[in-house]
Amino acid sequence: MIYNLNPSKHSVNAVRIGFLGGTFDPPHNGHLMMAQKAIEELGLEEVNFAPSRLPPHKTENHLTPIAQRVEMVRLAILNQPRMLISYVDMDREGPTYSVDSIKILRGGWHESTEIYFLMGMDFAREYFDLAQAGGVIQLCKLAVLARPGLARILMRSRKNCRDCASGSS
């Protein structure tokens, strides 16, 4: 199940595109499943896989070289016509943040394009603590894939959020 964290009315003419960034070291069936679920449940035209050259939370010493990770993603999505690979981070210097990648990609898409930032629930729990999350929220709609065993955590978090908002504890 995909949780659309900021549902809104969609423009009938808007193209919906998913952005799935990550190290993809290696890409796995969970990534493909997340992309396919997002296509089906959110009505996305495509999902762009964007391998990060140097994510801020990892060190280059422990990463497979970006060219090899890009090739692994290319092979993984080879027979998936609605799954594409983005080379936006391949040659960028320094840490590669999703917010910067999305800004670059947004510049090449029509202004009415709706971008969905896709992530697994385990990453979502960490991501909302990162400094760049606010920028992503300004540019995209967030969609979080509930992974087996983690759906219960989301429901508990939602309840806690409602309790906090109402002043209960």
C-alpha angles and dihedrals in degrees: 000000000000118000110210099207095195109031116184139160110287123225108245090226098044120112113225117215129181123219116204111180126179147118093272090201084176117354110227143187091272090064091049092046091050091051093047093048090050091050091051102039100035098036094239120178090210145346119228114211108208114190109207114229093208117001112204092237095055136059123236090232092070099043130094107240112276094242090058093046091049089051091049090053091046091054093044093055097035095116096037107092094188093051114082136178122236119207092194095119100035098098103022116121124231126009113344114224122195092229091061092046091051092048090054093047093044088059090062097047129076113270091244092058112121111217119203116201104214123205142153118253092246091059093042090061090057098035097062087064093056120099094233095057093088092058092050091051089055092053104036149030112247121233121182124195114222107226122204111282093013099078089082090057092055092050090049090048091050090051091049091049091052090047091050092048092050093045094248122129 
